[in-house]
Amino acid sequence: MRRPTLTGWLAAAMLHLGLLSAPAADDVTLSRVFLTDGTALASYGEPARIGDRIVFSMPTAAAPNPPLQLVNLPASRVNWERTARYTEATRAARYYETQAELDYAALSSRMTEALNRLMDTSDVDRRLAIAQNARKMLAAWPNDHYHYRLAEVRQMLSLLDEAIADLRAASGEGSFALSLSAFAEPPTPVEPLAPLPTRKEAIEQLLAAADVTDIATDRTAFLETVLVGLERDEEVLPADWVTTTRAATRARFDEERAIDRAYQSLTTQIMSLADRHARAADVRNLTRLVDRVHSSNRTLGERRPDAVSALVAAVEVKLDAARRLRLARDRWALRQADFRKYRQAMEGSLGLFASLTSSLEEIKLLAGSSPSSLDALQGAVAEILKRTRSIAPPDEFRAAHGVLVSAVQMAGSAARIRYEATLAGDISRAWDASSAAAGALMLGVRAREEMQSLLRPPQLR
């Protein structure tokens, strides 16, 4: 039988490339999450695996744009192999409906361009190279495009293989393998796509999600959504089923709410006691509170593990703070003798600095300062500095002691600058003295407050 000419192969190839149809469009693909017990939950779009969780949006009604419920389940409850197969099937279906024809048109365009170049080239070796490159591109296309138009691509490959065989014969090649048309077979579909869930199925899937979720707030939300759905679709759902399902869901919903209130009450009560014990540095009673949380949890049926974990963690934070406070108070008690000694040594200096307040206020307000008041101020500053230099503060008081010395030195500067301003009649320098006096007053108050705080037992912040 006479073999077709190369031009005949090219004409047949062009004919296959012209098999195009109008692309389709659709909205978000409805996927499925399969649980280990065989239950299938609808997913609006693809589910996402995040660590040891799976998160997806479940449609709660049979409608074109349904309301969605976020579902967050343990990954251990999911049949991942089956879910992955279904996800791949939905991707293929979505691709066929939206992008496949456009991609096939682009492939056709590239193949047409390659075949045109092949027809325009007279060099046999160049023709062979063009045909082989076109064949390689065509063979790789199905696996990257969900095996779309596989029959047409197979025919094109067969035509190209025969053309390549003729070109090789024309180029003088004596022998070659005719295994060019072999490529990976498409996987056999094992997860047929399910239809959209009915109103009844949407409600049943919410109830199934409520059964497997380990997040109490989600479970309550699912049950509440079921009650809303039953109310919304009551007229189109089986009456007996609605009655039974509503009663069971309402009872379960009320039970969940009651459990929530019980754990909220426990949390409020425990945290109030924990705060009181922490402020009293009562480590022993805080330790007992942790045991009390676990005991109360057992009494409540251990229904809210997340809430209990959070509560225990919060109590342990208070316990850690109480232990630190207890240590600080014990240290403060040990240091009381040194603190009292320092306080007695500083009483005279603090009293003398307090007597300077009136003179510093006058300088601050530019209300007038007599020579005698300025002399008295500078004398008092010199006396305080003399006394404080001879006092070695405890480590705890070192910073406050330094602040007091700075306040005294600033008071001396205020008196000196005010004296200079008065002699020169310089209002600008008078304002400089005002700033120094304000700083001295502020630092003095700060030093006194810090010292008083250190003299009291440490408190929880």
C-alpha positions as CSV (number, residue, x, y, z in Angstrom):
1,M,0.0,0.0,0.0
2,R,1.4,3.4,-1.0
3,R,2.4,5.6,2.0
4,P,1.0,9.2,2.0
5,T,3.5,11.9,1.1
6,L,4.9,14.3,3.7
7,T,2.5,16.9,2.4
8,G,-0.3,14.5,3.0
9,W,0.8,14.0,6.7
10,L,1.0,17.8,7.2
11,A,-2.5,18.3,5.7
12,A,-3.9,15.7,8.1
13,A,-2.1,17.3,11.0
14,M,-3.6,20.7,10.1
15,L,-7.0,19.1,10.0
16,H,-6.7,17.7,13.6
17,L,-5.4,21.1,14.8
18,G,-8.6,22.8,13.7
19,L,-10.8,20.8,16.1
20,L,-11.7,23.6,18.5
21,S,-14.9,24.4,20.4
22,A,-16.0,27.3,22.5
23,P,-14.7,27.4,26.1
24,A,-17.1,27.1,29.1
25,A,-17.1,29.1,32.3
26,D,-18.2,28.3,35.8
27,D,-17.9,29.5,39.3
28,V,-15.8,28.0,42.2
29,T,-15.5,24.2,42.0
30,L,-17.1,22.3,44.9
31,S,-14.5,19.8,46.2
32,R,-14.9,17.2,48.9
33,V,-13.1,16.3,52.2
34,F,-13.3,12.6,53.0
35,L,-13.1,11.6,56.7
36,T,-11.6,8.4,57.9
37,D,-15.1,7.0,58.7
38,G,-16.1,7.5,55.0
39,T,-18.1,10.7,55.5
40,A,-17.7,13.2,52.7
41,L,-17.9,17.0,53.5
42,A,-18.4,19.5,50.7
43,S,-15.7,22.1,50.4
44,Y,-16.2,25.4,48.6
45,G,-12.9,25.5,46.7
46,E,-10.0,23.3,47.7
47,P,-9.2,22.5,51.3
48,A,-6.0,23.7,52.8
49,R,-3.7,21.6,55.1
50,I,-2.0,23.8,57.7
51,G,0.3,21.8,60.0
52,D,-1.8,19.1,61.7
53,R,-5.1,20.8,60.7
54,I,-7.3,20.9,57.6
55,V,-9.3,24.1,56.9
56,F,-12.0,24.6,54.3
57,S,-15.3,26.5,53.7
58,M,-18.4,24.3,53.8
59,P,-21.5,25.5,51.9
60,T,-24.5,25.5,54.3
61,A,-27.2,25.7,51.7
62,A,-28.0,24.5,48.3
63,A,-27.7,27.7,46.3
64,P,-25.6,29.3,43.6
65,N,-23.8,31.5,46.1
66,P,-24.3,29.6,49.3
67,P,-23.5,30.9,52.8
68,L,-20.2,29.4,54.0
69,Q,-19.1,27.9,57.3
70,L,-15.4,27.8,58.1
71,V,-14.4,24.3,59.2
72,N,-11.2,23.5,61.0
73,L,-10.6,19.8,61.7
74,P,-7.7,17.6,62.9
75,A,-5.7,16.2,60.0
76,S,-5.9,12.8,61.7
77,R,-9.6,12.7,61.0
78,V,-9.1,13.0,57.2
79,N,-8.6,10.3,54.6
80,W,-5.9,12.2,52.7
81,E,-5.4,9.8,49.9
82,R,-9.1,9.9,48.8
83,T,-9.3,13.6,49.4
84,A,-6.3,14.2,47.2
85,R,-7.7,12.1,44.4
86,Y,-11.0,14.0,44.5
87,T,-9.2,17.3,44.6
88,E,-7.2,16.3,41.5
89,A,-10.5,15.3,39.8
90,T,-12.1,18.6,40.6
91,R,-9.0,20.4,39.3
92,A,-9.3,18.5,36.0
93,A,-13.0,19.3,35.7
94,R,-12.4,22.9,36.5
95,Y,-9.6,23.1,34.0
96,Y,-11.8,21.4,31.3
97,E,-14.6,24.0,31.9
98,T,-12.4,27.1,31.9
99,Q,-8.9,27.0,30.5
100,A,-8.5,23.7,28.5
101,E,-9.8,25.0,25.1
102,L,-7.7,28.1,25.3
103,D,-4.6,26.0,26.1
104,Y,-5.4,23.6,23.3
105,A,-5.8,26.5,20.9
106,A,-2.4,27.7,22.0
107,L,-1.0,24.2,21.3
108,S,-2.6,24.2,17.9
109,S,-1.1,27.6,17.1
110,R,2.4,26.4,18.1
111,M,2.0,23.1,16.2
112,T,0.7,25.0,13.1
113,E,3.7,27.3,13.2
114,A,6.1,24.3,13.5
115,L,4.4,22.5,10.5
116,N,4.5,25.7,8.4
117,R,8.2,26.0,9.1
118,L,8.5,22.3,8.2
119,M,6.7,22.9,4.8
120,D,8.8,25.9,4.0
121,T,12.1,24.1,4.6
122,S,13.8,22.1,1.9
123,D,16.7,20.8,3.9
124,V,15.9,17.2,5.0
125,D,17.9,17.3,8.2
126,R,16.4,20.6,9.2
127,R,12.9,19.2,8.5
128,L,13.7,16.2,10.7
129,A,14.8,18.4,13.6
130,I,11.7,20.5,13.3
131,A,9.4,17.5,13.3
132,Q,11.2,15.9,16.3
133,N,10.9,19.1,18.4
134,A,7.2,19.4,17.5
135,R,6.7,15.8,18.4
136,K,8.5,16.2,21.8
137,M,6.3,19.3,22.6
138,L,3.1,17.4,21.7
139,A,4.0,14.3,23.7
140,A,4.6,16.3,26.8
141,W,1.3,18.3,26.6
142,P,-1.3,15.8,27.9
143,N,0.5,15.1,31.2
144,D,0.7,18.8,31.9
145,H,-3.0,19.5,30.9
146,Y,-5.0,16.8,32.6
147,H,-4.9,14.6,29.4
148,Y,-7.2,17.0,27.7
149,R,-8.0,16.1,24.0
150,L,-6.0,12.9,24.5
151,A,-7.5,11.2,21.4
152,E,-6.7,14.1,19.1
153,V,-3.2,14.3,20.6
154,R,-2.6,10.6,20.0
155,Q,-3.6,10.9,16.4
156,M,-1.3,13.9,15.9
157,L,1.5,11.9,17.5
158,S,0.9,9.0,15.2
159,L,0.9,11.3,12.1
160,L,4.1,12.9,13.3
161,D,5.8,9.6,13.9
162,E,5.0,8.5,10.4
163,A,6.3,11.8,9.0
164,I,9.5,11.5,11.1
165,A,9.9,7.9,9.8
166,D,9.7,9.2,6.2
167,L,12.1,12.0,7.0
168,R,14.6,9.7,8.5
169,A,14.4,7.4,5.5
170,A,14.9,10.4,3.2
171,S,17.9,11.5,5.3
172,G,19.6,8.1,4.7
173,E,19.2,6.7,8.2
174,G,19.2,2.9,7.8
175,S,17.4,1.9,11.0
176,F,15.4,3.5,13.8
177,A,12.9,2.6,16.5
178,L,9.2,3.2,15.9
179,S,8.4,3.7,19.7
180,L,7.9,7.4,19.5
181,S,4.2,7.4,20.3
182,A,4.6,5.8,23.7
183,F,3.9,8.2,26.6
184,A,2.5,7.9,30.1
185,E,-1.1,6.7,30.2
186,P,-3.6,8.9,32.1
187,P,-4.5,7.7,35.6
188,T,-7.8,5.9,35.8
189,P,-10.4,8.1,37.6
190,V,-11.2,6.5,40.9
191,E,-13.2,9.4,42.5
192,P,-16.2,10.4,40.4
193,L,-17.4,13.9,41.0
194,A,-20.4,14.1,43.3
195,P,-23.3,16.4,42.5
196,L,-24.1,19.5,44.5
197,P,-25.4,18.6,48.0
198,T,-29.1,18.9,48.5
199,R,-30.5,21.0,51.3
200,K,-30.9,18.0,53.4
201,E,-27.3,16.8,52.7
202,A,-25.9,20.3,53.5
203,I,-27.5,20.1,56.9
204,E,-26.3,16.5,57.5
205,Q,-22.8,17.5,56.6
206,L,-22.8,20.3,59.2
207,L,-23.9,17.8,61.8
208,A,-21.1,15.4,60.7
209,A,-18.6,18.3,61.0
210,A,-20.0,19.0,64.5
211,D,-19.3,15.4,65.4
212,V,-15.6,15.4,64.5
213,T,-14.5,18.9,65.3
214,D,-12.4,19.3,68.4
215,I,-13.0,23.0,68.7
216,A,-16.0,23.7,71.0
217,T,-16.8,27.1,69.5
218,D,-16.9,25.6,66.0
219,R,-19.2,22.8,67.2
220,T,-21.6,25.3,68.7
221,A,-21.5,27.4,65.5
222,F,-22.2,24.3,63.3
223,L,-25.2,23.4,65.5
224,E,-26.6,26.9,65.4
225,T,-26.2,27.0,61.6
226,V,-28.1,23.7,61.4
227,L,-31.0,25.2,63.3
228,V,-31.0,28.2,61.0
229,G,-31.0,25.9,57.9
230,L,-33.9,23.9,59.3
231,E,-35.9,27.0,59.8
232,R,-35.0,28.4,56.4
233,D,-35.7,25.2,54.4
234,E,-38.4,23.7,56.5
235,E,-41.0,23.8,53.7
236,V,-38.9,21.7,51.3
237,L,-37.4,19.2,53.7
238,P,-39.1,16.0,54.9
239,A,-41.4,17.0,57.8
240,D,-40.6,14.1,60.1
241,W,-36.9,14.4,59.5
242,V,-37.0,18.2,60.3
243,T,-38.9,17.5,63.6
244,T,-36.5,14.8,64.7
245,T,-33.3,16.7,63.6
246,R,-34.4,20.0,65.1
247,A,-35.2,18.5,68.5
248,A,-31.9,16.6,68.6
249,T,-29.9,19.6,67.4
250,R,-31.6,22.0,69.8
251,A,-30.9,19.7,72.8
252,R,-27.3,19.3,71.8
253,F,-26.9,23.1,71.1
254,D,-28.4,23.9,74.6
255,E,-26.1,21.4,76.2
256,E,-23.0,22.9,74.5
257,R,-24.1,26.4,75.6
258,A,-24.6,25.2,79.2
259,I,-21.1,23.6,79.1
260,D,-19.7,26.8,77.8
261,R,-21.3,28.8,80.6
262,A,-20.0,26.3,83.2
263,Y,-16.4,26.6,82.0
264,Q,-16.7,30.4,81.6
265,S,-17.9,30.6,85.2
266,L,-15.0,28.3,86.3
267,T,-12.5,30.5,84.5
268,T,-13.9,33.7,86.0
269,Q,-13.9,32.2,89.5
270,I,-10.4,30.7,89.3
271,M,-8.8,33.8,87.7
272,S,-10.3,36.1,90.4
273,L,-8.8,33.8,93.1
274,A,-5.5,33.5,91.2
275,D,-5.2,37.3,91.0
276,R,-5.9,37.7,94.7
277,H,-3.4,35.0,95.7
278,A,-0.7,36.3,93.3
279,R,-0.9,39.8,94.8
280,A,-0.5,38.2,98.3
281,A,2.4,36.1,97.0
282,D,0.4,33.1,98.2
283,V,2.3,30.4,96.3
284,R,0.7,27.5,98.2
285,N,-2.9,28.5,97.4
286,L,-2.0,29.1,93.8
287,T,-0.6,25.6,93.5
288,R,-3.9,24.3,95.0
289,L,-5.8,26.3,92.3
290,V,-4.2,24.2,89.5
291,D,-5.4,21.0,91.2
292,R,-8.8,22.6,91.6
293,V,-9.0,23.4,87.9
294,H,-8.3,19.7,87.0
295,S,-10.8,18.5,89.6
296,S,-13.6,20.8,88.3
297,N,-12.8,19.8,84.8
298,R,-13.4,16.1,85.7
299,T,-16.6,17.0,87.3
300,L,-17.8,18.8,84.2
301,G,-16.9,15.8,82.1
302,E,-13.7,17.1,80.6
303,R,-15.6,18.7,77.8
304,R,-13.4,21.7,77.1
305,P,-9.8,20.7,76.9
306,D,-8.7,23.9,75.2
307,A,-10.4,26.1,77.8
308,V,-8.8,24.0,80.6
309,S,-5.3,24.2,79.0
310,A,-5.7,28.0,78.7
311,L,-6.9,28.4,82.2
312,V,-4.1,26.2,83.7
313,A,-1.6,28.2,81.7
314,A,-3.0,31.5,83.0
315,V,-2.9,30.3,86.6
316,E,0.7,29.1,86.1
317,V,1.6,32.6,84.9
318,K,0.2,34.0,88.1
319,L,2.0,31.3,90.1
320,D,5.3,32.3,88.5
321,A,4.6,35.9,89.3
322,A,3.7,35.0,92.9
323,R,7.0,33.0,93.3
324,R,9.0,36.0,92.1
325,L,7.1,38.3,94.3
326,R,7.6,36.0,97.3
327,L,11.3,36.0,96.6
328,A,11.4,39.8,96.3
329,R,9.5,40.2,99.6
330,D,11.8,37.7,101.4
331,R,14.8,39.6,100.1
332,W,13.2,42.9,101.2
333,A,12.6,41.5,104.7
334,L,16.3,40.4,104.9
335,R,17.4,43.9,103.8
336,Q,15.1,45.8,106.2
337,A,17.9,46.6,108.7
338,D,20.0,48.3,105.9
339,F,17.0,50.1,104.6
340,R,16.1,51.6,108.0
341,K,19.6,52.7,108.5
342,Y,19.7,54.4,105.2
343,R,16.3,56.1,105.8
344,Q,17.5,57.5,109.1
345,A,20.7,58.7,107.6
346,M,18.8,60.5,104.8
347,E,16.0,62.1,106.9
348,G,17.9,65.3,107.5
349,S,18.9,65.8,103.8
350,L,15.4,65.0,102.6
351,G,13.9,67.4,105.1
352,L,16.4,70.1,104.2
353,F,15.7,69.7,100.5
354,A,11.9,69.9,101.2
355,S,12.5,73.3,102.8
356,L,13.9,74.6,99.5
357,T,10.6,74.1,97.7
358,S,9.3,77.7,98.3
359,S,12.6,79.3,97.1
360,L,12.7,77.1,94.0
361,E,9.1,77.9,93.2
362,E,9.9,81.6,93.2
363,I,12.8,81.1,90.8
364,K,10.6,78.9,88.6
365,L,7.8,81.5,88.4
366,L,10.2,84.4,88.1
367,A,8.4,85.8,91.1
368,G,11.5,87.5,92.6
369,S,14.3,86.1,94.7
370,S,16.0,88.1,97.4
371,P,19.8,87.9,97.9
372,S,19.3,86.3,101.3
373,S,17.0,83.6,99.9
374,L,19.5,82.8,97.1
375,D,22.3,82.7,99.7
376,A,20.3,80.4,101.9
377,L,19.4,78.2,98.9
378,Q,23.0,77.8,97.9
379,G,24.1,77.1,101.5
380,A,21.4,74.4,101.9
381,V,22.6,72.8,98.6
382,A,26.1,72.7,99.8
383,E,25.1,71.1,103.1
384,I,22.9,68.5,101.5
385,L,25.7,67.5,99.0
386,K,28.1,67.3,101.9
387,R,25.8,64.9,103.8
388,T,24.9,62.7,100.9
389,R,28.5,62.2,99.9
390,S,29.2,60.6,103.3
391,I,26.2,58.2,102.9
392,A,26.6,54.9,101.1
393,P,23.2,53.8,99.8
394,P,22.2,50.2,99.6
395,D,22.2,48.8,96.1
396,E,18.5,49.0,95.8
397,F,18.5,52.7,96.6
398,R,21.5,53.7,94.5
399,A,19.5,54.9,91.5
400,A,17.1,57.0,93.7
401,H,20.0,58.4,95.6
402,G,21.6,59.5,92.4
403,V,18.4,61.2,91.3
404,L,18.3,63.1,94.6
405,V,21.9,64.3,94.2
406,S,21.0,65.5,90.6
407,A,18.0,67.4,92.0
408,V,20.2,69.1,94.6
409,Q,22.8,70.0,92.1
410,M,20.2,71.4,89.8
411,A,18.8,73.5,92.6
412,G,22.2,75.0,93.2
413,S,22.5,75.8,89.5
414,A,19.1,77.5,89.6
415,A,20.2,79.7,92.5
416,R,23.5,80.6,90.8
417,I,21.9,81.4,87.4
418,R,19.2,83.5,89.0
419,Y,21.8,85.5,90.8
420,E,23.7,86.1,87.6
421,A,20.4,87.1,85.8
422,T,19.6,89.5,88.5
423,L,23.0,91.2,88.3
424,A,22.8,91.5,84.5
425,G,19.1,92.2,84.3
426,D,18.9,89.4,81.7
427,I,15.4,88.0,81.4
428,S,16.7,85.2,79.2
429,R,19.0,83.9,81.9
430,A,16.2,84.3,84.4
431,W,14.2,81.8,82.3
432,D,17.2,79.5,82.3
433,A,17.1,79.7,86.1
434,S,13.4,78.9,85.9
435,S,14.1,75.7,83.9
436,A,16.7,74.6,86.3
437,A,14.4,75.2,89.3
438,A,11.6,73.2,87.6
439,G,14.0,70.4,86.9
440,A,15.2,70.3,90.5
441,L,11.6,70.2,91.8
442,M,10.6,67.4,89.5
443,L,13.7,65.3,90.2
444,G,13.2,65.8,94.0
445,V,9.7,64.5,93.8
446,R,10.8,61.5,91.8
447,A,13.6,60.7,94.2
448,R,11.3,60.9,97.2
449,E,8.7,58.7,95.5
450,E,11.2,56.0,94.5
451,M,12.7,55.9,98.0
452,Q,9.2,55.6,99.6
453,S,8.4,52.8,97.1
454,L,11.6,50.9,98.0
455,L,10.8,51.2,101.7
456,R,7.5,49.4,101.2
457,P,7.1,45.7,100.6
458,P,7.3,44.8,96.9
459,Q,3.9,44.7,95.1
460,L,2.7,42.7,92.1
461,R,2.7,45.0,89.0
